[in-house]
């Protein structure tokens, strides 16, 4: 490992945006984005090709949408739905988890009591610290959260649920991870279609990966890990799935690691229709990127996404050979168009038929609502959607409800539902 460098304190507010990227003052209309054809490999290293869809089946990225503010929560950074209820749940960066119930007018009404109050456990002095992720297990009986503690280290904890309240005394710390700097904490937690818990961590922070964590799967930094929190194993409070790529600790790699080579995966999600894994990774000084990992090709099992040797589809100034099996992004954009990507979801709802199958995302510093669509493993198109209604700023996260409708969160407090321009999203059942 290289010697730890001192984090430069003089960083702009945009640069600290939950992803810690650089910033440009150029107008977004001058943006450049790149059409890429990534290489995705199986565990054996053989390149695979995904069957392409007919052009008539592709989403129509000219479809206009509207943003409707449906609730406000202090500093929202994560959103989760839960099996068996139309209630949705939002994490505030300061440590509160709030339940929001559907109202007949289409709004979301907050419950009087929080689901979980972690304000005494959470350290949120830096803008990239705090309560950063939440998810419910597949049957909705347990809540998993990821937060930074007062020392700045990451904690993943699990709670039993009683109704719409987490049982505080049931807290089970699944893991803690030393964070050498206050940025690039990651913190996304997602249960995959396989029922396992996926957790994303950044490279440890500062700039340029000074500890060379990106290419080192012996650390949990710069990885997305995969564990089974429903059962302990040995001295761990979770089990390692037998098909994890490093389940046997090959080459000193941590058995929890599912994929590595990420800088700060803010956010990743699974396509509920296909199981494909989408990873939005915050760039350094030049490029933001989205990587598509097809379920049919292993869903990213053992994948190396390239950081710190690659930023987007470009070599960094790091010395050393570039492994032949690095997975290239399906999409990148430079810092004329944004400074800190905020990943979203593939839209699978019914309200906006034209966007069904498109991946929606945004950027913290340039918070336009964006969509892209691949054909096989090649990018077909990426656009800024035509958006009416409320104005989006400081996009911190996206959310997906049980019906597949999408929401986007602003760190300023607003929770917006993405709707067709003429309305028409069916109200959630308030019963």
C-alpha positions in Angstrom: 0.0 0.0 0.0 1.2 3.5 -0.7 1.5 6.0 2.1 -1.8 7.7 3.0 -2.0 11.2 1.7 -3.6 14.1 3.5 -7.1 14.9 2.3 -7.3 18.4 0.8 -9.9 20.3 2.8 -10.6 23.0 0.3 -13.1 21.1 -1.8 -16.1 22.8 -3.4 -19.6 21.9 -2.3 -20.3 20.2 -5.6 -17.1 18.2 -5.3 -18.3 16.8 -1.9 -21.6 15.8 -3.4 -22.1 12.3 -1.9 -19.6 11.2 -4.5 -16.7 13.6 -4.2 -16.0 14.4 -7.9 -14.5 17.4 -9.6 -16.6 20.2 -10.9 -16.9 22.2 -14.2 -18.7 25.5 -14.8 -19.3 24.8 -18.5 -22.9 24.8 -19.6 -24.4 21.3 -19.8 -25.4 22.0 -23.4 -21.8 21.5 -24.3 -21.8 18.1 -22.8 -20.1 15.1 -24.4 -21.1 11.5 -23.8 -19.6 8.5 -25.4 -21.2 5.4 -27.0 -19.3 2.4 -25.7 -19.3 -1.3 -26.4 -18.2 -3.0 -23.1 -16.6 -6.4 -22.8 -18.3 -8.6 -20.2 -16.6 -11.9 -19.3 -17.7 -15.0 -17.5 -15.7 -16.6 -14.7 -13.8 -18.5 -17.3 -12.9 -15.4 -19.2 -14.9 -16.2 -22.3 -16.5 -13.2 -23.9 -20.3 -13.6 -24.1 -22.9 -11.9 -26.3 -26.4 -11.0 -25.1 -29.2 -11.4 -27.6 -30.3 -8.0 -28.8 -33.9 -6.7 -28.8 -35.7 -5.5 -31.9 -35.7 -1.8 -32.4 -39.5 -1.7 -32.0 -39.2 -3.0 -28.5 -36.8 -0.3 -27.4 -37.9 2.4 -25.0 -38.7 5.8 -26.5 -36.4 8.3 -24.9 -38.4 11.2 -26.4 -41.2 10.4 -23.9 -41.8 13.4 -21.7 -42.3 13.1 -18.0 -43.2 15.2 -15.0 -41.8 15.4 -11.5 -44.4 15.7 -8.7 -43.3 16.4 -5.1 -45.1 13.9 -3.0 -43.3 14.3 0.4 -40.5 16.1 2.2 -38.0 14.5 4.5 -34.9 16.0 6.1 -31.8 15.1 4.0 -33.2 12.0 2.1 -30.5 9.8 0.7 -32.1 6.3 0.4 -35.5 4.8 -0.4 -36.9 1.3 0.1 -40.1 -0.6 -0.5 -41.1 -3.6 1.5 -42.9 -6.8 0.6 -46.5 -6.9 1.6 -47.1 -3.2 2.1 -47.6 -0.1 0.0 -45.7 1.9 2.6 -42.3 3.2 1.5 -39.3 4.0 3.7 -36.8 6.8 3.4 -33.4 7.3 5.1 -32.4 10.8 6.2 -28.6 11.4 6.3 -28.8 12.5 9.9 -30.0 9.0 11.0 -33.8 8.9 10.9 -35.7 6.3 8.9 -39.2 7.5 8.0 -42.2 5.5 6.9 -44.4 7.2 4.3 -47.9 5.9 3.6 -49.9 6.6 0.4 -52.8 9.1 0.7 -55.9 9.3 -1.5 -54.6 12.5 -3.2 -51.4 10.6 -4.4 -49.2 12.2 -1.8 -47.1 10.3 0.8 -47.8 11.0 4.4 -45.1 10.5 7.1 -45.9 8.4 10.1 -45.7 10.3 13.4 -43.0 8.0 14.9 -39.8 7.1 13.0 -39.1 3.6 11.9 -35.6 3.8 13.4 -33.7 6.7 15.1 -30.0 6.3 14.7 -29.0 9.9 15.3 -26.9 9.0 18.4 -25.1 6.3 16.4 -24.4 8.2 13.2 -21.6 10.5 12.4 -22.5 12.9 9.6 -19.9 15.7 9.8 -18.8 15.3 6.2 -21.3 15.5 3.4 -20.6 12.0 2.3 -21.1 10.6 5.8 -24.3 9.7 7.7 -27.0 7.1 7.3 -26.4 6.2 3.6 -28.4 3.1 2.8 -31.4 0.9 3.8 -33.1 -2.2 2.5 -35.6 -4.8 3.6 -34.9 -8.5 3.3 -37.1 -10.4 0.8 -39.9 -11.3 3.3 -39.9 -7.8 4.9 -39.2 -9.0 8.4 -35.8 -7.4 8.8 -34.3 -3.9 8.0 -30.7 -3.5 7.0 -29.0 -0.1 7.2 -25.5 1.2 6.4 -24.1 4.3 8.1 -20.9 5.9 9.2 -20.4 6.0 12.9 -18.9 9.0 14.9 -15.4 7.8 14.1 -16.2 7.9 10.4 -16.2 4.1 9.9 -18.9 2.2 8.0 -21.3 0.0 9.9 -23.8 -2.4 8.4 -26.5 -3.4 10.9 -29.7 -5.5 10.8 -32.9 -5.1 12.8 -36.1 -7.1 13.3 -39.3 -5.3 12.3 -42.4 -5.1 14.4 -45.1 -3.6 12.3 -43.6 -0.4 10.9 -41.0 -0.1 13.6 -37.5 -1.5 13.9 -36.9 -3.3 17.2 -33.9 -1.4 18.6 -32.9 -4.2 21.0 -32.6 -6.6 18.1 -29.7 -4.8 16.5 -27.1 -7.1 14.9 -24.0 -5.5 13.6 -23.1 -7.5 10.5 -19.8 -5.8 9.8 -17.7 -2.6 10.4 -15.2 -1.2 7.9 -12.5 1.3 8.7 -12.8 4.3 6.5 -9.4 6.1 6.1 -11.0 9.3 4.7 -14.4 10.9 5.1 -15.4 10.6 1.5 -16.2 7.7 -0.9 -18.0 5.7 1.7 -20.5 4.1 -0.7 -23.1 2.7 1.7 -25.7 1.3 -0.7 -27.4 -1.9 0.5 -29.6 -4.0 -1.8 -31.1 -7.4 -1.6 -30.6 -9.1 -5.0 -33.0 -11.3 -6.9 -31.1 -14.2 -5.3 -32.1 -13.1 -1.8 -28.6 -12.2 -0.8 -27.4 -8.8 0.5 -25.2 -6.7 -1.7 -23.3 -3.8 -0.1 -21.2 -1.2 -2.0 -18.2 0.6 -0.6 -15.9 3.2 -2.2 -12.2 3.1 -2.4 -11.5 4.7 1.0 -11.5 8.3 -0.1 -9.2 11.2 -0.7 -8.4 11.6 -4.5 -6.8 9.1 -6.8 -7.0 6.1 -4.5 -3.8 6.7 -2.5 -4.0 3.4 -0.8 -4.4 1.5 -4.1 -7.6 -0.3 -2.9 -9.3 -0.4 -6.2 -7.3 -3.3 -7.5 -7.0 -5.1 -4.2 -9.9 -7.6 -3.4 -8.2 -8.4 -0.1 -10.0 -5.4 1.2 -13.7 -4.6 1.2 -13.0 -1.1 0.1 -13.7 -0.4 -3.6 -16.0 -3.4 -3.8 -19.6 -4.6 -4.0 -19.8 -7.5 -1.6 -22.4 -10.3 -1.4 -23.4 -12.0 1.9 -26.3 -14.0 3.4 -27.2 -12.2 6.7 -29.9 -14.7 7.6 -27.5 -17.2 9.1 -24.1 -16.9 10.9 -21.1 -18.9 9.8 -18.2 -19.5 12.1 -17.2 -16.3 13.8 -19.1 -14.2 11.2 -22.7 -13.0 11.8 -23.4 -13.9 8.1 -22.8 -16.7 5.7 -20.6 -16.5 2.6 -22.6 -17.8 -0.5 -20.8 -20.8 -1.9 -20.8 -19.4 -5.4 -19.1 -16.1 -4.4 -16.1 -15.7 -6.7 -13.6 -15.7 -3.9 -15.5 -17.9 -1.4 -12.4 -19.9 -0.8 -10.2 -16.8 -0.2 -8.3 -17.3 -3.5 -5.2 -15.2 -3.7 -6.0 -13.6 -0.3 -9.2 -12.0 -1.6 -12.0 -11.5 0.9 -14.7 -14.1 0.4 -17.4 -11.5 0.7 -16.3 -9.7 -2.5 -18.7 -10.1 -5.5 -16.9 -7.5 -7.7 -14.2 -4.9 -7.3 -12.5 -2.0 -9.0 -15.1 0.6 -8.2 -14.3 4.1 -7.0 -17.6 5.1 -5.2 -20.7 3.1 -6.4 -23.4 5.7 -5.8 -25.9 3.8 -6.5 -26.4 0.3 -7.9 -29.6 -1.6 -8.6 -31.1 -4.8 -10.1 -33.5 -4.8 -13.0 -36.6 -6.4 -11.5 -37.5 -8.0 -14.9 -34.1 -9.4 -15.9 -31.9 -9.5 -12.8 -29.3 -7.4 -14.6 -27.0 -5.4 -12.2 -26.5 -1.7 -13.0 -23.7 0.1 -11.3 -23.3 3.9 -11.3 -19.7 4.7 -10.3 -18.6 8.3 -9.4 -15.6 9.4 -11.3 -12.4 11.2 -10.4 -11.5 14.3 -12.3 -12.8 13.4 -15.7 -15.6 10.8 -16.2 -18.7 9.5 -14.6 -19.8 6.0 -15.6 -22.5 3.3 -15.7 -21.7 -0.4 -16.0 -24.2 -3.0 -17.0 -23.6 -6.5 -15.7 -26.0 -9.0 -17.4 -27.5 -11.7 -15.2 -27.1 -14.1 -18.1 -23.4 -13.5 -18.0 -23.0 -14.0 -14.2 -24.3 -10.6 -13.0 -20.8 -9.3 -12.3 -19.5 -12.3 -10.5 -15.7 -11.6 -9.9 -15.8 -8.7 -12.3 -13.1 -6.0 -12.2 -14.5 -2.6 -13.2 -11.1 -1.1 -13.6 -10.6 1.6 -10.9 -7.9 2.9 -10.3 -6.3 1.8 -13.6 -9.3 3.1 -15.6 -11.7 6.0 -15.2 -14.7 5.4 -17.5 -13.3 3.9 -20.7 -9.9 5.7 -20.3 -6.6 4.8 -18.7 -5.6 6.8 -15.6 -2.0 7.9 -15.0 -1.5 4.9 -12.7 1.5 2.7 -13.7 1.1 -0.9 -14.5 -0.5 -3.2 -17.1 -4.2 -3.2 -17.6 -5.7 -6.6 -17.2 -7.4 -8.0 -20.3 -10.7 -8.8 -18.5 -11.5 -5.3 -17.2 -15.2 -4.6 -17.7 -15.9 -1.4 -19.6 -18.8 0.8 -18.8 -21.9 0.9 -21.1 -22.0 4.7 -20.7 -19.8 7.5 -19.6 -20.0 11.3 -19.6 -17.4 13.9 -18.9 -17.4 16.8 -16.4 -19.0 19.2 -18.9 -22.2 17.3 -18.2 -22.0 16.5 -14.5 -19.7 16.0 -11.6 -21.1 13.2 -9.5 -23.4 10.5 -10.9 -26.5 9.3 -9.0 -27.5 5.9 -10.1 -31.2 4.9 -10.5 -33.2 2.0 -11.9 -34.5 0.4 -15.0 -38.1 1.6 -15.3 -40.6 -1.3 -15.1 -43.8 0.5 -14.0 -47.0 0.8 -16.0 -47.6 4.6 -15.9 -45.0 5.7 -18.5 -45.1 3.0 -21.2 -42.6 4.7 -23.5 -39.8 4.5 -20.9 -40.4 0.9 -19.9 -36.9 -0.8 -20.1 -34.9 2.4 -19.9 -32.4 3.0 -17.2 -33.0 6.3 -15.4 -30.3 8.2 -13.4 -29.1 11.7 -12.6 -26.1 13.7 -11.3 -25.8 15.5 -8.0 -24.2 18.6 -9.5 -26.2 18.8 -12.7 -29.5 17.2 -11.7 -31.2 16.6 -15.0 -33.3 13.5 -15.3 -31.4 11.2 -17.7 -32.2 7.9 -19.4 -30.2 5.4 -21.4 -31.0 2.2 -23.2 -28.6 -0.5 -24.4 -29.1 -3.0 -27.2 -27.3 -6.1 -26.0 -24.2 -4.7 -24.5 -23.9 -1.6 -26.7 -25.4 1.8 -25.9 -28.2 2.8 -28.2 -28.9 6.2 -26.8 -28.6 8.4 -23.7 -30.5 11.6 -23.3 -31.7 14.3 -20.8 -35.4 13.6 -20.6 -37.9 16.4 -21.2 -39.2 17.1 -17.7 -42.2 19.2 -16.6 -43.3 20.0 -13.1 -41.0 20.5 -10.1 -37.3 21.3 -10.5 -34.8 18.7 -9.4 -31.6 19.8 -7.6 -29.0 17.8 -5.6 -30.3 14.4 -6.7 -29.1 12.1 -4.0 -30.9 8.8 -4.8 -33.7 7.1 -6.7 -36.4 4.8 -5.3 -38.7 2.1 -6.7 -42.0 1.2 -5.1 -43.8 -2.2 -5.2 -45.5 -1.3 -8.5 -42.2 -0.4 -10.2 -42.9 3.3 -10.3 -39.8 5.5 -9.7 -39.0 8.3 -7.3 -36.0 10.6 -7.1 -34.8 12.2 -3.9 -33.2 15.6 -3.5 -30.8 16.2 -0.6 -32.7 19.5 -0.1 -35.6 17.5 1.3 -37.9 16.8 -1.6 -39.2 13.3 -2.7 -40.5 13.4 -6.3 -42.5 10.8 -8.1 -41.7 10.5 -11.8 -45.0 10.6 -13.7 -46.4 10.9 -17.2 -46.9 14.5 -18.2 -50.7 14.1 -18.2 -50.8 12.5 -14.8 -52.1 9.0 -14.6 -50.0 7.3 -12.0 -52.5 5.1 -10.1 -52.6 6.2 -6.4 -51.2 3.6 -4.0 -53.7 1.7 -2.0 -53.9 3.6 1.4 -55.5 0.6 3.1 
